[in-house]
């Protein structure tokens, strides 16, 4: 009887050990799966200078290919215009628009990230709290909506519609974007974010008919795209306070003017190529309000209604 009880205890003990071993193996497997998932997520959302450099290098490589294709397209368009006798009309359209204001939205927080659902979105402080913690990023700076608001103010302005405005965006990852004056910015942020994600993956956005390039990634630095005789001003709340309606009329119309605005909520632009830093109000202004003030001053100066 005692022998049977001892054998029964040994069987139960062996069964318990087997169950514990299986549970331990299952737990180890789950840990390995979590580690693989974390590694994949880290790979997708690799942050910092290394990722920015990779994206910039990829952009530069793709830009070279795009520029070659674009040169071929432009040659074909010019040949077609010559056959149709349109060069004079084209020169007439552009001859009256020699006066240019160039706006650079600098350090714009337009950073695509892969979400847990597998889709790509612009990193923003409202929807990606967990990602900010994981990537060790400051949520206060993740404001792509600021660039959206500024583009709406710029492209909807009479100054742009009259053909006197040129826009560039330099992202926080040092990717430079050229914006066409013909772009109609999506009215809602969600559609704007989708457009920017598409641009940063394809490097170029064309119009529906395919004839015009509305957005494209171009080579850095931005200074290579600026006229050599341009006057360049950085805009900052800590800059020299000026009355924009006195400052703008005093500018020489024979020289292009460049204004650099920050595309973020807090901080100051780092524009060592600017000759001076200015402020257009004694109060802190939103980016959209600040650009509107400057555009309005040029519209008054050039009688653009």
C-alpha positions in Angstrom: 0.0 0.0 0.0 2.8 2.4 1.0 4.6 1.5 -2.2 1.6 2.3 -4.3 1.2 5.7 -2.7 4.9 6.5 -3.2 4.6 5.5 -6.9 1.5 7.7 -7.2 3.3 10.7 -5.7 6.3 10.2 -8.0 3.9 10.1 -11.0 2.2 13.4 -9.9 5.6 15.0 -9.3 6.8 14.0 -12.8 3.6 15.3 -14.3 4.0 18.6 -12.5 7.6 18.9 -13.7 6.5 18.3 -17.2 3.8 20.9 -17.0 6.3 23.4 -15.5 8.8 22.7 -18.3 6.2 23.2 -20.9 5.1 26.5 -19.3 8.7 27.7 -19.2 9.3 26.7 -22.9 6.1 28.6 -23.9 7.2 31.7 -21.9 10.7 31.6 -23.6 9.0 31.4 -27.0 6.8 34.3 -26.2 9.8 36.3 -25.1 11.7 35.5 -28.3 8.6 36.6 -30.4 8.4 39.8 -28.5 12.1 40.4 -29.1 11.8 39.8 -32.8 8.7 42.1 -32.9 10.6 44.8 -31.0 13.6 44.5 -33.4 11.4 44.8 -36.4 9.6 47.8 -34.9 13.0 49.4 -34.0 14.2 48.7 -37.6 11.1 50.4 -39.0 11.3 53.4 -36.7 15.1 53.7 -36.5 15.5 57.3 -35.2 18.2 59.9 -34.9 21.1 61.0 -37.2 21.6 57.6 -38.7 18.1 57.3 -40.1 18.1 60.9 -41.2 21.4 60.4 -43.1 20.0 57.2 -44.7 16.9 59.0 -45.9 18.9 62.0 -47.1 21.3 59.7 -49.0 18.4 57.8 -50.5 16.7 61.1 -51.4 19.9 62.4 -53.1 20.2 59.2 -55.1 16.6 59.2 -56.2 16.9 63.0 -57.0 19.7 62.3 -59.5 17.5 59.8 -61.4 14.4 62.1 -61.2 16.4 65.1 -62.5 17.6 63.2 -65.5 14.0 62.1 -66.3 12.7 65.6 -65.7 15.4 67.1 -68.0 14.2 64.7 -70.7 10.5 65.7 -70.1 11.4 69.4 -70.3 13.3 68.9 -73.5 10.2 67.2 -75.0 7.9 70.0 -73.8 10.2 72.7 -75.2 10.3 70.8 -78.5 6.6 70.5 -78.6 6.1 74.2 -77.8 8.5 75.2 -80.6 6.5 73.1 -83.0 3.3 74.8 -81.9 4.8 78.3 -81.9 4.3 78.9 -78.2 7.7 80.2 -76.9 6.7 83.8 -77.2 3.5 83.3 -75.2 5.5 81.5 -72.5 8.0 84.3 -72.3 5.1 86.8 -72.1 3.6 85.0 -69.2 6.8 85.0 -67.2 8.3 88.4 -68.1 6.2 90.3 -65.7 7.0 88.1 -62.7 10.7 89.0 -62.1 9.9 90.2 -58.6 10.1 87.1 -56.3 9.6 86.4 -52.6 11.1 83.1 -51.6 9.8 81.5 -48.3 11.6 78.6 -46.6 9.8 76.6 -44.0 12.7 75.3 -42.0 13.1 72.3 -39.7 9.5 71.2 -40.5 8.5 68.2 -38.5 7.4 66.0 -41.4 8.6 62.6 -40.4 6.9 59.4 -41.6 6.8 56.4 -39.2 5.5 52.9 -39.4 2.7 52.3 -37.0 1.7 49.1 -35.2 -1.0 48.6 -37.9 1.7 48.4 -40.6 0.7 51.7 -42.3 2.9 54.9 -42.5 1.8 58.2 -40.9 3.4 61.5 -40.1 4.7 61.4 -36.6 2.5 63.8 -34.5 1.9 64.5 -30.9 -1.8 63.6 -30.9 -1.7 60.1 -32.3 1.7 58.7 -31.5 2.4 59.2 -27.8 3.8 55.7 -27.4 6.1 56.1 -30.4 7.5 59.3 -29.0 8.5 57.5 -25.8 10.0 54.6 -27.7 12.0 56.9 -30.1 12.9 59.3 -27.3 11.5 62.3 -29.2 10.0 65.5 -27.8 6.3 65.5 -28.5 6.2 69.3 -28.4 8.1 69.5 -31.6 6.0 66.9 -33.5 3.6 69.4 -35.1 3.3 68.7 -38.8 0.0 70.6 -38.7 2.1 73.8 -38.4 3.5 73.2 -41.9 0.0 72.5 -43.2 -1.3 75.8 -41.8 1.6 77.7 -43.2 1.3 76.2 -46.7 -2.4 77.0 -46.7 -1.7 80.6 -45.9 1.1 80.9 -48.4 -0.4 79.2 -51.4 -3.8 80.8 -50.9 -2.3 84.3 -50.8 -2.8 86.7 -53.7 1.0 87.1 -53.8 1.2 83.4 -54.9 -1.7 83.6 -57.3 0.0 86.5 -59.0 3.1 84.4 -59.5 5.5 86.2 -57.1 6.1 83.4 -54.5 8.4 80.5 -54.3 8.3 78.0 -51.5 10.8 75.4 -50.1 10.5 73.1 -47.1 13.4 71.7 -45.2 12.3 68.9 -42.9 13.8 68.0 -39.5 15.5 65.1 -41.2 17.2 67.5 -43.6 15.1 66.6 -46.7 14.5 69.5 -49.0 11.2 69.9 -50.8 10.3 72.2 -53.6 6.7 73.3 -53.7 5.0 74.4 -56.9 2.9 77.5 -57.0 0.2 75.4 -58.7 -0.2 73.0 -55.7 -3.6 73.1 -54.1 -3.0 72.0 -50.5 -5.5 69.6 -49.1 -7.9 71.4 -46.8 -7.9 68.8 -44.1 -4.8 67.7 -42.1 -5.5 64.0 -42.6 -5.3 64.3 -46.4 -2.3 66.6 -46.1 -0.5 64.0 -44.0 -1.2 61.3 -46.5 0.2 63.5 -49.3 3.4 64.2 -47.4 3.9 60.5 -46.7 3.4 59.7 -50.3 5.9 62.4 -51.3 8.6 61.3 -48.9 8.4 57.8 -50.3 8.1 58.6 -54.0 10.2 61.8 -54.0 7.8 63.5 -56.4 4.1 64.3 -56.7 2.7 65.1 -60.2 -0.7 66.6 -61.1 -3.5 64.3 -62.2 -2.8 65.0 -65.8 0.9 64.3 -65.3 2.0 67.5 -66.9 3.1 69.5 -63.8 5.3 68.5 -60.8 3.5 69.8 -57.7 6.0 68.6 -55.1 9.4 67.1 -55.4 12.5 66.4 -53.2 15.5 68.3 -54.4 19.2 68.3 -53.5 20.6 70.1 -50.4 21.7 72.6 -49.4 18.8 75.1 -49.9 21.3 77.8 -50.8 22.1 76.2 -54.1 18.5 77.0 -55.1 18.5 80.6 -54.1 19.5 83.5 -56.4 23.1 84.6 -55.7 22.1 88.2 -55.1 19.1 87.5 -52.8 18.7 89.1 -49.5 18.0 86.5 -46.8 16.3 87.1 -43.5 15.5 84.6 -40.7 12.2 85.2 -38.8 12.3 84.7 -35.1 10.4 86.1 -32.1 13.9 87.0 -30.7 14.9 88.9 -33.9 15.1 92.6 -34.4 11.6 94.0 -34.2 10.5 95.8 -37.5 7.3 97.3 -38.8 6.7 95.0 -41.8 4.8 97.8 -43.7 7.9 100.0 -43.4 10.5 97.4 -43.8 9.2 95.7 -47.0 8.6 98.9 -49.0 12.3 99.9 -48.3 13.6 96.7 -50.0 15.1 96.9 -53.4 12.7 95.2 -56.0 15.7 94.4 -58.2 16.9 91.8 -55.7 15.0 88.7 -54.7 14.1 88.4 -51.0 14.2 85.2 -48.9 12.4 84.7 -45.6 13.1 81.7 -43.4 10.3 80.7 -41.0 10.5 77.8 -38.4 8.1 74.9 -39.0 7.8 74.0 -35.4 6.0 75.2 -32.2 8.9 75.9 -29.9 12.6 76.9 -30.4 14.6 79.0 -32.9 15.7 78.5 -36.4 19.4 77.8 -37.1 20.0 79.8 -40.3 23.7 80.8 -40.5 23.2 81.9 -44.1 20.8 84.7 -43.1 22.1 88.2 -43.1 19.8 89.2 -40.2 17.0 87.8 -38.0 13.8 89.8 -37.8 10.5 89.8 -35.8 7.3 91.2 -37.2 5.5 91.6 -33.9 6.2 92.2 -30.3 4.0 89.2 -29.5 4.6 85.6 -30.4 2.7 84.7 -33.5 1.8 81.4 -35.1 3.7 80.5 -38.3 0.6 81.0 -40.5 0.0 84.5 -39.0 3.6 85.5 -39.4 3.9 84.5 -43.1 0.5 86.2 -43.7 1.9 89.5 -42.3 4.9 89.4 -44.6 2.9 88.3 -47.7 0.4 91.1 -47.1 3.1 93.7 -46.9 4.4 92.7 -50.4 0.8 92.6 -51.8 0.4 96.2 -50.6 3.7 97.3 -52.0 3.1 95.7 -55.5 -0.6 96.6 -55.6 -1.8 93.0 -55.7 -5.4 93.0 -54.6 
